Amino acid sequence: MLVRCLYASRARAPLVPATTDSIVEQSRRNNPARGITGLLCFVDDVYVQVLEGGRDVVCELFNTIVRDDRHHSVRLLSYEEIGERRFGHWNMGQVNIAKVNTALLLKYSEKPVLDPFINPGQATMALLNELVATAQIVSR
């Protein structure tokens, strides 16, 4: 059974390229063997990540993230059983929201910022879907 998990968290330390690169590289190294695909967005001190894969491995990874010292205020925004992957092209795609057109952010939020802590999970997922549709996902 496939599931999709969308969560947000805050970084304990300022997000610098070395930190985000480390997280993405770790994901790209470990996720293929587990059958996990997804997308990581970040800006300022906020992470938003969607994970797709088997129920057990996605739940185990989410619990690992909750215990990870790099994160705090981890919030589950959406969790659902799915018939197919939406983010299956990436073992971990990456988006720096600071580089996204503010009009796109305003489409899903009151202000041109990514704030999954006040926006509904459905709006955050819609934004991620549009980022995929407009090819704003970075993959190395």
Secondary structure, DSSP 8 states (H G I E B T S, - for coil): -EEEEEEEEEESS---HHHHHHHHHHHHHHHHHHT-EEEEEEETTEEEEEEEEEHHHHHHHHHHHHH-TTEEEEEEEEEEEESS-SSTT-SSEEEEGGGS-HHHHHHSSSSSS--TTTS-HHHHHHHHHHHHHTT--B--
